[in-house]
Amino acid sequence: MKFVLSLFLALLLIILSKPALLQSKRSWKPSMEILKERCISCELCIPECPAKAIYRDATGRIRINRKKCIGCSKCWKVCPQSAIIVRSLILFLHKK
């Protein structure tokens, strides 16, 4: 319980230290990211995506269109190599 409270307070401090986040029209939403060093291009994730955000690019790599991604994590669940991760709120706040 103390850990959860500490994590919550840390996130709150980060948000409050960046007032532009509170006024920003751009809001955070979960999105997936492919770790290219783990991906074996098996394409199991492509048909799982309800938003059709996953595709194979011209170089043959599997990519996720972040603008289309709805963050449902269906691709993450089906990936046999654990090559798909959820972009975190902490990374979003850090980049601001």
Secondary structure, 3 states (H helix, E strand, C coil): CHHHHHHHHHHHHHHHHCHHHHHCCCCCCCCEEECCCCCCCCCCCCCCCCCCCEEECCCCCEEECCCCCCCCCHHHHHCCCCCEEECCHHHHHHHC
